[in-house]
Amino acid sequence: MTVSQTGSPKVGLTTAQIREKYLSFFESKGHLILPSHSTVAPDPTTLFTVAGMQPFKEQFMGAPAVFDGRASKRVTTAQKCVRVGDIENVGRTRRHLSLFEMMGNFSFGDYFKKEAIEWAWEFLTSPEWMGMDKDKMYVTIYKDDDEAFGYWTELVGLPEGHIHRFDADENFWPANAPLEGPNGPCGPCSEIYYDRGPKYGDDTWADYYHTRESARFLEVWNLVFPQYDRQDLDANGQPVLKDLPFKNIDTGMGLERVASVVQDVPDFYSNDVFKPIVDRVAELSGKPYEGETSVSHRVVAEHIRSVSMILADGVAFSNTGRGYTTRKIARRAIRHGYMLGFREPTLYKLVELVVQGMGEAYPELRENQSKVEKALQDEEARFLKTLEGGIQRLRVAISRAAAKQIYSYEEQSNTLKLTNKEGYHFIQSQFGDAAFINATDHLHDEISREARKSGVHTSSVNLDDPFFEDVREVKTAPMGTIISGVEAFELYDTYGFPIDLTKEIAEEYGVSVDEAGYAESLEHAQEVARAGSKYGKSELFGGNQEALDGLAATEFIGYDHLQGEGQVLALVGAGERLSALGAGSEATVVLSRTPFYGEGGGEVGDTGRIEWDGGFGQVRDTQKTKQGVFLHDVLVEEGELTEGATVRAVVAPSRAAIQRHHTATHLLHAALRAVLGEGVAQKGSLVAADRLRFDFSHGAAMTPEEIAKVEQLVSRWVSANFPVTWKEMPIAEAKAAGATALFGEKYGETVRVVKVEGDVDYGGVAVSSMELCGGAHVTRTGDIGAFVILADENVAAGVRRIEALAGDAATAWVRERLNTMAKAAALLNTNPEGLEARVGGLQAQLKAAEKETANVRKQLAEAQMGGGGSAATTRDLGGFKVASLKLSGIEGNELRAAADKLLDQSGADIVVIAADKGLVVKATKAAVERGAHAGQLVGKLAAAGGGKGGGRPDMAQAGITDAEGALSALETAF
């Protein structure tokens, strides 16, 4: 085979046809065609599927290559992948995408380098397939890979001048693995490029050797040859690469890139899938698409594909994990849509075009089109109100920052106490009691974590404390209030608030922003995003795999027994096998059989004890691997535990409470679907001994009546004392019987079905409970005991969270609340039934007293100022007429009001008023135009007065401890 034969790409092929040809080609080479895995990663190492090989990592590590009962060492796929590490470049460059299709052909110990190179060349250049010009093909190889070089030059006939040799940083997987690791499978790779011609650049292939960047030479395929087992460096610091017993092939061809070549278009955005979306964006916005300069068109078109595909795979917008990342992608698109003039939800109308272009290959898009459109429309509506939502979040940030100015440390009692009334007045008058409670609770959580380390004690806020007797309006935050950089970044990252907008709004409340902290948070987030999109052996295969290799699945006896004997099969610590554990040591213990439940399905792992001749230890947690190996976290308390020892395993009594909460979770799920509708779907759960937590899809907060109905349904099941049974059956049979699957669980062909053997009535409809579940449960519903819902709260868009208690925990909670209510009523000289009216009356009295106190303070300030501000000292400083005054017993609003009055009455350009704890500087508009800056001046004066502050050119404030010192610095401040 030689390169002398030339041709041209098969112009006219659609992206769908290229995809189909690829799969058909490799099917003709004996490959099994498998469907794409979900964009949701097949393992917890990444949020999304980031590579075509990721779903096959177990096969690459030696697991049997059997898929749905079909055995094949050759597999080919079209895998939808999501990477967001460089999302800010999407739309701005020709090569960045957040969603892309990776065409792959894989060999698990079958063919190797020769076939991979030969078939890639055939598919790209043969007129029957892509028909690319052979003279325009170029490749790169690892510098020492003479085998690949021989195949490219001798088998394919590629000229040596069309081949570059690069080091391991460019042509090895994982990158730089020989020197930097990680240990394990690795190997060289060979990348295939196509020369698109002079219209895409005047650079040459020789230039590419130095630049490594080119719009003309486009990489279309990467062939990875995992042939080595990388081990620790030798004594001379040289890498040790041993041949693997079997060699694999992992290749990835970028479908969008090949489509650009075959369709002879400048970039992704002009191919047959993107162009209809881009054109529709131009039509809806009335702004024409003008190529690379139309960044907003491109961002909207690209991101609508990503979001549509991810949502179709079942991900919901949220504030954590992949839901949060999906929201960021969507909101970046919505922001660019806003820049194009979209003021109403519009982008959801583009989903139809995504379905038209990709729905045949990915039927989940068609099946979920309406759900995707509705979710995106709702997200658009929410985000287009971002100004309102963002300001509300900023108000929370301001109130929390102000709360930090309320506390002082009292050495005698070693406690943190509320002492600054200004902070309370400001938060309460501007944002309300609820905001104050939220801010102080948040601060107490933050303080307590640190305080406990040094013996400082804190307690929750008591609004009946005399400290809160007077309530008056304060419009500006306490001196020195600063919004943290982390919160400023959150406003940008979640609400799209640029830092300048945050600063502008904060200044209206006299609050500054930590810009340096914001910059650090932004940089950190970018580093995390880049790290989260990396994929190498260490990220995809985990660190303890080698230590657990060869262990058989653990026999689990915990459904029927809470204690039993087993043999220690392995002791693992720091990723290594250990021979023994001494007293005080903690490590992972693997037993041949165990009654301890391994965390899964939302249920926490069991705790308890293990005992053996001569010793015992605590089991602090239990986990389970995908291979069914149970991992016990054991702290040896006495004696020595050795591999091979026989132990007696005893589950802690807390398992009974866990079982109550788990069965109660199933009943709660069924009750929610009955009361709220079949649209309720589980989105997550936690089942522990002290509580249960249940996340579910629902668009609105539950009403008190709905909560009561759900509680009543669960209580009916409990009162009926129905048997709870479980049995194993084929998954098809379980689904046909109506069993509900648990969120986030993966099921095999045989599943365990947990069923409550009895229905309860709701509005004439029989409500039942039957779920696929591997967890531990009570044997009768009556064992659950009391049941109470504590809270229903929003955790993400369209996702609610319920926290509830069962059994003794529920009974104790109810009794505690009844006692608290009775004590509160007694303190207010009423009964529990009269509490609401009594509190309302006290609030009215407090507001009246606050108003009266404010008037008294105003009169005090006026008295100290003298008529027309005669008590002030006036002098000429730096070309400005400056009036200054010291007041006592005045702070906050009164201090600022006094400054306003002095500025009006004195005729000064700048006024400075200092009090016991505060300092205010104000300047006229004319003075500001002449160069006066209150913020800069207050900083100098505050430094002399033992404090700090800042603000705008016309108004600034600071917290100080020495009023005389601040005023004495006036002469040198100008």
TORZAPA-241248 format. One record per residue (C-alpha): y, x, z. Coordinates in steps of 0.25 Angstrom, whole numbers, plus 2048, in hexadecimal, padded with zeros to 3 digits. Layout:
// TORZAPA-241248
YXZ/...
// end
This chain:
// TORZAPA-241248
800800800/80E8067FC/81C8027FD/81F8037EF/81D7F47ED/82B7EC7F0/82E7DE7F2/8387D57F9/8367CC805/8317BE802/83F7B7802/83E7A9805/8347A9810/8387A181C/8367A682A/82B79C82C/8247A181F/8257AF824/81F7AB832/8147A482B/8117B0821/8117BA82D/8067B1835/7FE7AF828/7FE7BD824/7F87C2832/7EF7B6832/7E97BC825/7E87C982C/7DF7C2837/7E97BF841/7E97B284A/7F67AA849/7FB7A6856/80779D859/8137A3860/8147A486F/81F79C876/82D7A3877/8297A3886/8237B0889/8147B088B/8157B8898/8207BA8A3/8247C789E/82F7C2895/8367B4894/8337B2885/8297B787B/8307C4876/8257C986C/81A7C5863/8107CD86B/8147C7879/80A7BB879/7FF7C5876/8017CF881/7F37CC888/7EC7CF87A/7F47DC879/7EF7E0887/7E07DD883/7DE7CE886/7D57C787C/7DC7C386F/7D87B4870/7E27A986D/7DF79A86F/7D079E86E/7D27A6861/7D07B5862/7D87BE859/7DC7CD85A/7E77CA84F/7F27C0852/7FF7BC84B/80A7B4850/8197B084D/81E7B185B/82C7AB85F/8337B5868/83F7B5871/8477C1875/8557C087B/8587CF880/8637D0875/8677C2874/8767C5873/8737CC866/86C7BF860/8767BA855/87D7C7854/8737D084E/8697CE842/85D7D284B/85E7CB858/8577BE85B/8537B7868/8477AF861/83F7B6856/8317B4850/8287C0851/81D7C0847/8117C884D/8037CD84A/7FB7D3855/7EE7DA857/7E77DB864/7DE7E7862/7DB7E4853/7E37EA848/7ED7F584A/7F87FD843/7F37FD835/7F17EE833/7FE7EB83A/8067F4831/7FF7F0825/8007E1827/80F7E282B/8117E981E/8097DF816/8107D381C/81E7D881A/81D7DE80C/8127D6805/8177CC7FB/80E7C2800/8147C280E/8237C7810/8247D0804/82E7DA80A/8327E6801/8297F1805/8347FC802/83D7F580C/8337F6818/835801823/82E803830/82F80B83D/824811845/822818852/824827850/81682B853/80F82084C/809827840/7FE81C83F/80981283C/81081C833/80381E82B/80180F829/80F80D824/80F81881B/801819816/7FC80A817/808803814/80F80E80C/81D80E812/82581A80F/82782381B/836822819/83581381D/82F81782B/83781B837/830821843/83681D851/83382185F/82D81886A/83B81186D/83A80A85F/82C80A85A/823808867/81F7FC86F/8237FB87A/82F804876/82E81287C/82180F882/81B81D880/82582388A/82B817892/81F80E893/81A804897/80B808898/802800890/8007FC881/80B801878/80C80686A/81580A85E/81B800855/81F7FF846/82B7F7842/82D7F2834/83B7F182D/8407EB820/84C7F0819/8557E4816/85E7ED80C/86C7F280B/8737E480D/86E7E581C/8737F381E/875801817/86D808821/85F80F81E/852810824/85581E828/86181982F/85980F837/85181B83D/85E81F844/865811846/85980884A/8627FC846/8637F6838/8667E8831/8607EE825/8527F282A/84D7E6831/8407E883A/8377DD837/82A7E083E/8257E984A/8167EE84A/8127F2858/8057FA85A/8017FA869/7F7805868/7FA80D875/7F880C884/80481388A/80181A897/8098228A1/81082F89C/80783B89D/80B8478A6/81484C89B/81C83F89B/81683C88D/81182E88A/80282B88A/7FE82187F/7EF81E87E/7E9816873/7E6807877/7D8803876/7DC7F886C/7E97F7864/7F27EB862/7FC7E7858/8097E085B/8127DD84F/81F7D584F/8267D1842/8347CA844/8337BD83C/8427BB83B/8447C9836/83A7C882B/8407BB827/84D7C2826/8477CC81C/83F7C2814/84A7B8813/8547C3810/85E7BE81A/8677C7822/8627C3830/85A7B8838/8667AE837/8647AD828/8557AA828/84F79D825/84D799834/85B79D839/86479A82D/86378A82F/86778C83D/87279583A/87778B82F/87677F839/87E787843/889789839/88977B835/88A775843/89577F847/89D77E83A/89D78D83A/89679582F/88C79F831/8917AD82D/8857B682F/8857C183B/8937BD83F/88F7AF843/8887B3850/8897A5856/88279F84A/8777A984C/8767A885B/87479985A/86A79984F/8617A4856/86279F864/85F791860/85179685A/84E79D867/852792870/84B788868/83E790868/83E793877/84178587B/836780872/82D78987A/830781886/83B78A88D/846782893/854787896/85678C8A4/85D7968AC/8517A08AE/8477A78A5/8457A4897/84C796899/85879E89D/8577A8891/85579C888/86279588D/86A7A288B/8657A287C/86979487B/876796881/87A7A2879/87779986D/88078D873/88B797876/88B79C867/88A78D863/89778A86B/89E796864/89A78F857/8A178285C/89577A862/89B77286E/88F76886E/88076B86F/87D76F860/87377B860/867771864/86976C856/864779850/856778857/85276F84B/85477B841/84C78584A/84177B84A/84277A83B/841789839/83678C844/83077F848/82478183F/82078E844/82378A853/82077B854/82477B863/83377B85D/83076E855/828768861/83476B86B/840769862/84675D869/844764877/84A771872/85676986C/858761878/85776E881/861775879/86B76A877/86B768887/86D777888/87977787E/87F76B885/87E773893/88378088D/88F77A886/893775893/892784898/8A178489C/89F7798A6/89177F8AB/89678D8AB/8A37898B3/89A7828BD/89178F8BE/89D7978C0/8A278E8CB/8957918D2/8977A08D0/8A579F8D6/8A17978E2/8967A08E5/89F7AC8E3/8A97A58ED/89E7A38F7/89C7B28F8/8AA7B28FE/8A77A8909/89E7B1912/8A17BC91C/8977C4924/8987C2933/8927CF93A/8917C9948/8877BE943/8827C6937/8847BA92E/88B7B6922/8957AA924/89E7A191C/8AC7A5920/8B57A4913/8BA796912/8C1799905/8B479A8FE/8AF78D903/8BC786900/8BC78C8F2/8AD7888EE/8AE77B8F5/8BB7768EF/8B877B8E1/8A97798DF/8A57708EB/89C7718F7/88F7728EE/89577E8E7/8987848F5/88A7828FA/8847878ED/88C7948EE/88A7968FC/87B7948FB/87A79D8F0/8827A88F8/8797A6904/86D7A88FC/8737B58F6/8787BA904/86C7B690B/8637BF902/86C7CB906/8707C7914/8617C6919/85F7D4915/86A7D8920/8677CE92A/8737C5926/8707B6928/8767AB920/87479C920/878791916/88578A916/88877F91F/89477791A/895770928/89A77D92D/8A977D932/8AC788928/8AC77D91E/8B5773925/8C177491C/8C077390D/8CB775904/8CE7788F5/8CD7878F1/8CF78A8E3/8CC7998E2/8C07A08E7/8C17AA8F3/8C77B88F1/8BD7C18EB/8B47B78E5/8AC7BD8D9/8A27B78D0/8967C18CE/8937C78C1/8857C18C2/88B7B38C2/8957B68B8/88A7BB8AF/8817AE8B2/88D7A68AD/88D7AE8A0/87E7AE89E/87B7A08A2/88879889E/88D7A1894/89A7A489C/8A17B1897/8A67B98A3/8B47B789F/8B37A88A0/8AC7AA8AE/8B87B38B2/8C27A98AD/8BC79D8B5/8BA7A58C1/8C87AA8C2/8CD79C8C3/8C679C8D1/8CB7A98D5/8BD7AF8D3/8BA7BD8CC/8AD7C18C4/8A57CD8C5/8A67D28B7/89E7DF8B9/8937D78BF/8937CE8B4/8927D98AA/8867DF8B2/87F7D18B2/8817D08A3/87B7DE8A0/86F7DB8AA/86C7CE8A2/86C7D5895/8637E089A/8597D58A0/85A7CE893/8567DA88B/84B7DE895/8457CF894/8447D1885/83C7DE885/82E7DD883/8247E9885/8177EB88C/81D7EB89A/8247DE898/8187D7891/80C7DC898/8107DD8A7/80F7E98B1/8027E68B9/7F87E38AD/7F17F08AE/7EE7EF8BD/7E87E18BB/7E07E48AE/7D27E08AF/7D27D78BB/7CB7CA8B9/7D27BC8BC/7D27B88CB/7C97AD8CF/7D37A38D5/7CD79A8E0/7DA7958E6/7D97878E1/7CD7848EB/7CE78F8F5/7D97958FD/7D17A1901/7C67AA8FB/7C07B88F9/7C37C18ED/7C27CF8EA/7CE7D98E7/7CD7DC8D8/7DA7E48D8/7E67E98E0/7F37EB8D7/8007F18DB/80C7F68D3/8037F38C6/7F87FC8CB/7EA7FA8D0/7E87FD8DF/7DB8008E7/7E07FC8F4/7EC7F58FC/7EF7F990A/7F67F2915/8057EF911/8027F0902/8057E58F8/7FF7E48EB/7F87DA8E1/7EA7D68E4/7E07D08DA/7D47C98E0/7C77C48D9/7C97B68DE/7D57B08E5/7DA7A38EC/7E87A78EA/7F079F8DF/7F77A88D5/8057A48D2/80679B8C6/80A78D8C1/81678D8CB/80D78F8D7/81079B8DF/8057A58E2/7FD7A48EF/7FF7AD8FB/7F57AF907/7EC7BA90C/7E07C3907/7D77C9912/7CC7D4911/7C47DC91A/7CE7E5922/7DB7DF91C/7E37D3917/7F07D190F/7FA7C790B/7FA7C08FD/8087BF8FA/8077B98EC/7FD7B68E1/7FF7B78D2/7F67B58C6/7F57BD8B9/7F37B68AB/7E57BC8AC/7E27B48B9/7E37C08C2/7E97BC8D0/7F27C68D6/7F47C58E5/8007CC8EB/7FA7D28F8/8007D9904/7F57E090C/7F87DE91B/7EC7E5921/7E17EE91C/7DF7F390E/7DB7EA902/7D37F18F7/7CF7EE8E9/7C17E78E9/7C37E18F8/7BF7D38FB/7CA7CB900/7CC7BD906/7D77B6900/7DF7AB908/7EA7A2902/7F579F90B/7F7791910/80478F908/7FA78C8FC/7F977E902/80877C900/8087828F2/7FE7788EE/80676C8F3/8127718EC/80A7738DF/8037668DF/8117608E2/8177678D6/80D7608CD/8117528D3/81F7558D2/81E7598C3/81774C8C0/8217448C9/82D74A8C1/8277468B4/8257388B9/8337378BE/83B73F8B4/83373D8A8/8287458A0/83374F89B/8317568A9/82A7638A6/82776E8B0/82F77B8AE/82B7838BA/8267828C9/8247898D6/8197858DF/81A78B8ED/8167898FB/824785900/82977D8F3/8277798E5/83177A8DA/82F7738CC/8387758C0/83876A8B5/83F7668A9/84975B8AB/8577598A7/85E7538B3/85E7548C2/85474B8C9/85B73F8D0/85773C8DF/8507308DA/8477388D1/8447438DB/8407388E5/8377328DA/83073F8D7/82E7418E6/8287338E8/81E7368DC/8197438E3/81873C8F0/80F7318EA/80573B8E5/8057428F3/8037358FA/7F87318F0/7F073E8F4/7EA73F8E6/7E074A8E4/7E57568DC/7DB75C8D3/7DA7678C9/7D076C8BE/7CF7758B2/7CF76F8A4/7D2773896/7E1773894/7E0769888/7D9760891/7E376189C/7EF75F893/7E875388D/7E774D89B/7F674E89D/7F675B8A6/8047618A7/8057708A5/80D7798AF/8197808AA/81878F8A6/80978F8A8/7FF79489D/7F278D89C/7E4791896/7DA788890/7D578389D/7DF77E8A7/7E07798B6/7E576A8B7/7EA7658C4/7EA7568C6/7EF74C8D0/7E47418D0/7ED7358D1/7FA72F8CB/80672A8D2/80F71E8CD/81D7208C8/8237148C2/81670E8BD/81271B8B7/8067248BC/80B7328BF/80073D8BF/80074C8C1/7F77568B9/7FB7648B6/7F57718B1/7F677A8BD/7EF7868C3/7F67848D0/7F17808DE/7F27728E3/7EF7688EE/7E27608ED/7E97538F0/7F774E8EE/7F874A8FD/7F7759900/80575B8FB/80C753906/81B750906/8237538F9/8327558F8/83B7598EC/8467638F1/84F7658E5/8507628D6/85976C8CF/85D7718C2/85777F8BE/85977F8AF/85E7778A4/85476B8A4/84C7718AF/84C76B8BD/8467718CA/83F7698D5/83C7708E3/8337688EC/82A7698F8/81C7648FC/814762909/819769916/82576F90E/82A76290A/82875B918/83076791E/83B766914/83D757916/83D758925/847764925/85175C91C/850750925/853758932/85F75F92B/864751927/86374C935/86A75893B/875757931/877749934/87774C943/882757941/88B74D93A/888742944/88173893B/873735936/86C73A929/87072D922/87F72F925/87F73E921/88573C913/891733918/89473D923/89474991A/89D742911/8A773F91C/8A774D921/8AA752913/8B6749912/8BC74E91F/8BA75D91B/8C275B90E/8CD754915/8CD76091F/8CD76A914/8D976390E/8E176391B/8DE77291D/8E277690F/8F0770912/8F177791F/8EE784919/8F878290D/90377F918/8FF78C91F/901794912/90E78E90F/91379191D/91079F91C/9167A090E/92479B913/92D79390A/92D7978FB/9247A38FF/92E7A9907/9247B1910/91F7B9903/9247C7901/9297C98F2/92B7D68EB/92B7DC8DD/91E7E48DA/91B7E98CC/9257E18C5/9207D48CC/9267CB8D7/91B7CB8E1/91B7C18ED/9107C48F8/90D7BD905/9027BE910/8FD7B1916/8F37AE921/8E87A3923/8E97A0914/8DE7A290A/8D879D8FD/8DF7918F6/8EB792900/8ED7A18FD/8ED79E8EE/8F67928F0/90079A8F8/9007A58EC/90379A8E2/90F7948EB/9157A28EE/9147A58DF/91C7988DC/92679A8E7/9297A98E7/92C7AB8D9/9237B88D9/91B7BD8CE/90F7C08D7/90B7BB8E4/9027C18EE/8FD7BA8FA/8F37C0904/8EC7B9910/8E17BD91A/8D67BD910/8DC7BA902/8E67BF8F8/8EC7B88EC/8F57BD8E1/8FC7B48D7/9057B88CB/90E7AF8C2/90A7AD8B4/9177B68B0/9127C18B9/9047C18B3/90B7C28A5/9127CE8AA/9067D58AE/9037D08BD/8F47CE8C0/8F17C88CD/8E27CC8CC/8E57DA8CC/8F07DA8D7/8E77D28E0/8DC7DD8DF/8E57E88E3/8EB7E08EF/8DD7DB8F3/8D87E98F4/8E37ED8FD/8DF7E0905/8D17E3907/8CC7DA8FC/8CA7D78EE/8CD7CD8E3/8D27CA8D5/8D77BF8CC/8DF7BB8C0/8ED7C18BC/8F47B58C2/8EC7B28CF/8E27BB8D7/8DC7BB8E5/8D47C48EE/8CE7C48FC/8D47CE906/8D37D2914/8E17D8916/8ED7D0911/8F77DB915/8F07E690E/8EF7DD901/8FE7DA902/9027E8905/8FC7ED8F8/9067E58EF/90F7F18EE/9057FA8E8/8FD7EF8E0/9087EE8D4/
// end
